[in-house]
Amino acid sequence: MNEHVETVVLDSQGLSAWIAQDRKILVMFQVFHAMGADLVIGANTIVEVSHTRVNMPRLRWVLSRVKVEPVTEDAAKASAELLKAAGLHGHKYAIDATVAEVALRQPGPVAMLTSDIDDMARLCGDRVRLIGI
């Protein structure tokens, strides 16, 4: 990755991979760190990655190193507008829309680590560089 990014947003798969210490993700994070990029998640992504087998000490450590953006009423309304503009609706896309909204309000250039390139492309357009994981 040669292009500079200011902010890297993680969806649930990106956050889960970091918690699991996935080597590919850790190498990417070294590159982002060298760029001085901020790592960001939406608050509801914490809920999405939490389950009985998650390593809670590791999750807490990861959360101490990432900026957690709130999902406020205004953010929810903006997320709903993104869904509408993309022709999507329903709970299947709700969290994706909030992650996209978080990405779109960050200082750019913005990249996103996501397992859902297709839906995120519909929600973010060309304003966020999508990196598949």
N, C-alpha and C positions, 0 to 999 in steps of 0.2 A: 504494500500500500504506500504509494508515493504522495498522494494528495493529502494536504493538511486538512484536519478536521478540528474544530473547536470543541464540539460536544459529541459524545457517543451515548445514544439512548439504547437501553437493553430491554427487549421484551422478556417474557417469562422464560423462554428457552435460553436466551443470553444470560439471564441471571442464574438460572439453574446450572448452566454449564460452568459458570464462574464458581458457584458453590461446590460443584463436583470436581473442581480443579482440572477441567478439561484442558489438555495441553495446547490444543490449537487456539483456544480462547485465551489462555494465559500468554501465549506468544503474541497474539493480537494486542492484548492489553499492554505489553511491553512497548510496542510500537506507539500505541495511543499515549502512553505515559511520556515517551520521549518527545511527542508532539506538544505535550502540555494540555491534552484534551481532558475535559471533565467527563466523568461517567455519571449517567443520570438514569433513574427509573421513575415510573409513576408509582404512587403509594399503593394502588391496588395490585400492582405486580407482586408485592410481598405476599398478599393473600393467595395469589395464583400459584406461587411456588411452594407454599407451606403445606406440608402433609406429615403424616406420622413418622416417615422415615427420613425426613430432612435433618441434616446435621445442624442443630440449632446454634451451637457455638460458632460454627463456620458461617451460618447465615448472619448472625449478629456481627461477626468480623467484617463480612462483605458489606453489610449495610453501613458500617462505620466508615467505609471508604467510597461511598457513592452518595450523590446528591439525590434525595428523595423528594420528588415534586408532589404537592398535594393535588387531589382531584376535588376541586371546589365546585360550587354551583355553576359558576361561569365556565369552568373547564368542562363540566358535563354538558352544558348547552352548546359549547363550541364542538364537542365530540359528536353530539347529535347532528349538528350541521354538517360535519364531515361525512357522517353516515348517509345523510340525505343526498349530499352532492355526489357521493360515490354510488348511489342507488342501492345501498345496503341497509338492512334493518335487523333488529332482533338481538337476543342475548349472545348468539354465536359471534357477533362482531363488536359487541359493546366494549369489551376490554381492549381489543385491538384499536378501536376508535380513540379510547382515552390515551393509549400509548402513542398513537399518531399525534394527538393533540399536544401531548407533552413535548414530543420531538419538534413540532412546528413552532413552539414558543421559545425554543432554546436559541442561544447565540450561535450563528452559523460560521462556517459551514457545519452541518449536522450529518452524522452517520447513524445508522441504526443496525444493531445486530438482531436479526430476526429469523425465525423459522418459517415465516409466512410472507414471503416476498410478494406474492400476487395480491393479497388483500391490502398489505401495507402500501404497495404501489398505487392501488386505487384510492387509498385514503390520503396519502402524502403527496401524490403526484411526483414531480421531479424536484421538489424542494428538500428532500432528504435522500442522502446516498444510502441505499439499502445493501447490507452485507449479509448474505445467506449463511445460516449455520445449521 
